[in-house]
Structures are given as structure tokens and as C-alpha cells.
Amino acid sequence: MNDKHLTLYITIVVVVITGLGAQGLRSWHEGRVQQLRTQMQSEHEVNRLLTRISRLQESIWQYEDRMPITEDTSWLVDLVTQLADEQWIQVRSVEPQVPQDKGLYTKLGVRVGVRCGYHALGDFVSGLEGYQKFLMIEQCQIDMKDQQAAVIEDPVIDAQLLISTASPKS
């Protein structure tokens, strides 16, 4: 009977040790799986952020391409007069504005007086706003001297435009 009891005790001890070992291995494995899940979530978040940064960088490059590379207002004056000539708009006055320091960029501006048809002015403004470089119409004052001209389909008008752009600091 002693041998049977001894065998039974040994069997119980082996089963308990095996069970505890299996439980320990299972706990370790579950911990490792949880650690890997956390690591995968972290890497997924990093990849998502890197993708977002990449998209933002592409947007920055696109906007940088639209900004003039000079802080000289003469570039803007030349461009505006050239675009006016292409639209057959009579430029009556050109007044370069003093460049304004805005921190990361310099604001360049030019005030232009024009005489043209009403629809030609619309085409001109549309061309400026849609130009490959960033241009903005800050002010547009239209003067129709002859009120009777308003009934004409495309009256000749005088207009004052304040056109600006932003140039990055060198």
C-alpha cells in the first residue's frame, strides 16, 4: 500500500506541477500576446500619423510652389500689368505698396487703377485669383461715372484693385 500511496502522491504532484506549469505558460503566452497587440496598435498609430504628416508635407509643398520666391514688389507689378495686357485692360495707374513683414512671410501688394469693360474686369479678377502663384484681391472699388451706362450690356468702368501676395522669408 505504501507503494500505491507513493505512486498516487507522485502522480498527484506531477499533475499539479504540470497544471501549474501549463497555467504559467498560458499566462506568459497571454501576456506576450497582449504585449504584441499593444505594440501593433502603437505601430498602427505611428503609421497613421506618418501618413498624415506625409499628406500635410505634400500640401505644404503645393502651397510653397504657389508662393513667389522674391520679396521684391516689382515682380508683382510686372505680373499684374502683363495679365492686364493679356485681357486687353487699360492700366491707368500702378502704385506698389510697401512690403509688410508678417513674421514668417512678407506681404507684397500693388494698387492698380484700370479702365475696362465690366465683364473684362471679371475675367481679369478671375485670372488673378486662379493664377499659379498665390494672388489675392484685397479690395475692388468700381466707379461707374455714367449711371446711364449701367443699362448697357458691358459698360466701360474704372476700377481700383488692391492685389497682394505672400512671399516666404529667405
Summary of the structure (lengths in Angstrom):
residues: 170
radius of gyration: 37.4
end to end distance: 97.2
largest distance: 128.3
contacts: 429
relative contact order: 0.13
helix: 56%
strand: 25%
